[in-house]
Amino acid sequence: MNTKTTVIVKLAVDGMHNFPKAAELFPEVAFLADRHRHMFHFTVACAVTHSDRDKEFIMLKRDVIDYIHGEYFDDFTRTCEFGPKSCEMLAAQVLKEFDAEWVEVWEDQENGARVEKI
């Protein structure tokens, strides 16, 4: 039997972002054009080649957190400043950086997006 195994890590970071074209594209939620806060929940799944910690969970999680903070953390606001990046954009960026199988990014564990390798 052929199988495929992925290791999965979950993490959350405090962040700010905005959707600049919200008023133009979706007037009902025009308020999204303003900078606003979410807890951004990331789930990252990476393929492994064997079942004895090909990738170690804790280290992968720390690497993802370090990467996100390195790209976006602002010392003054003490949060991640994602600017106009959407969940989809953040997921695609992490997918590429970690050669992941798929990445999900959720705002407050309520609304989110999944980007998968095809």
ABEGO torsion letter per residue (X at the ends): XBBBBBBBBBBBBBBBBBBAAAAAABAAAAAAABBBBBBBBBBBBBBBABABGABBAAAAAAAAAAAAAAAABBAAAGBBBAEABBAAAAAAAAAAAAGBABBBBBBGGABBBBBBBX
